[in-house]
Amino acid sequence: MSIQSIATGRARPWLLPAGWLLVTAVVANQPSLGLDAFWTRQIVLVCLSALLVSGLNLSLGWAGELNMGLPAMYAVGAYLTAYLSSKVFNDLAVCLVLSAVAAIVVGLLAGVPGLRLGGWMLAVCTFLLVGLIPVTLQVIPTSILGGQSGFVGIPRPRLFGHPLREEAFYAVVVVVTALWFALYRNAVKSPFGDSLLVLQHGPVLAPSLGLSRYRLKLTTYALASVPIGVAGSLFAYNDRFVAPESLGLHLILLTLVALIIAGRRSIYAIFVGVVVVQYLNNLSTEFDEWSDVAFGAFLVIGGLAFGGGIAGLARRVARRFIPVATAHAGAGAGAVPDLSGADLRLDAVRKTFGGVHAVADVSLLARAGQITALIGPNGSGKTTTLNLISGLQRPTAGRILLGDRDLTRLPAIQVARCGVARTFQTPAIPIELTVLDAVAAGRIQRRPISLLSTMLRSPKYRRVVRENREAAAQWLAVVGLSPVAGEPAAAMALGTRRMIELARALCADPSLLLLDEVASGLDRDEVEELATVLRKVRDAGATVILVEHNFSLVRSLADHVVVLAEGAVLTDGDPRTIAEHPEVLERFLGTGAGVSGTTLQEGRRA
């Protein structure tokens, strides 16, 4: 399989858009085919609910932040449309745009502090917006928004000066919903969506790839406000009456239940969840006073029983009938491109936690085109040193220089953008990414694409994505994983996941490559393959720092070895010198010392 064919992906990318366009045309034309008023209203309500659920799914399912202020943004769209259409200018297109903008503004007023504080604070901050709805309506004169009695007298919608009959308005609702879901799908099925999956993995991985967690969450949160505001605007035109009782807790419950049924990070399954909830909501009119209790109970039971919802069930069924490959071709088969390494210098770097010196005045020089190994017992400061270099922790004292760049005080995001890539002791592989996409994630920040360009699938977007996937496919060939490029990365065996993580780090074209126990848990054949790849990477010009307990691998690969003990440099030199050092022999390499490992032939350059 060629690199181009691996990178291209689906053979018929036009099939899904064509199918979606056909479905939209069929649904939009149902009134002309005899669909009665009851069912057209039900379809409109499904569309409005689907817009709401997609907004909640963006913030919760993709960004991992619960937005409880959904009714407030919905109310802003509804009341703004009611006021504008009744007293200023009645145009559906204008009201949709202004409602979306207003929903973003109102959402960000509560969302920015909540996202800054992190955790559940966004849910708390945005939930306060729901309580402000009746308070706001009490403050604003009844003549403007109708007060607690609701806003009445909303006119029939007009579009570009032309009045819309019920059938035409129905078609507009269907088309607007379909258009949003096309944009929504483009947004999440892209490097932007892959960034959000990286975000879900934890607080460390995203910064190490040069991705800002706060900026990603804020962008997603703002984008999630758009369909909510649009739904509010369409709701006002559809019912021609807006009342505060329809904008409270019940709306949140319905939306959450629909999302549970559909599944987090779902797209088209949202419509199934909405249809189920719409049906249950219609039944609940017979016991209206108990409906909130019933839906609340479903949130608890459904959250436990449904797991990933319909979308998750579909993925599990697909995995059941499409087995995951576990074997891979021999590593080192692909050509390694040139890597522009830079010398790394640590000058008296120190890191203290309270009174404990995790790293004590460590100085070292790692040259480009060489592998510098850090060895030492557990607790000697090896991983802490990597964290200091990569910006995940800041040194208490000293300097860290990469070429002529001072990395000492830079955050991890900026360090990654300066060309520092790394692997972790436990492979950090996000769920739901294929092997190819997991590797390509290493290049997301290297050539960023705007969200608008992503949603519209502009020529620039297509060009950058193609180049990134070709680079990822090339590195998969280097590490021998081309046969499993389309398989779920997180489902692979440990050795394969380590090679995926290595390929991802290399895909960023790093000036400095940090490897933290990359051979841990590998069998002999896998260690041999790893050694083959690392020799090629070194010879391509990379600067490599290898933290490793397997001294046989260190002797096989390293040009220079630095021995750490109790956070300080005990000694350094070439592998043979280190292997004969009396104190190193006594403390680390002697009988029972434990720093040994798989026997390898030395792969030194001539």
Disulfide bonds with the S-S distance in Angstrom:
none
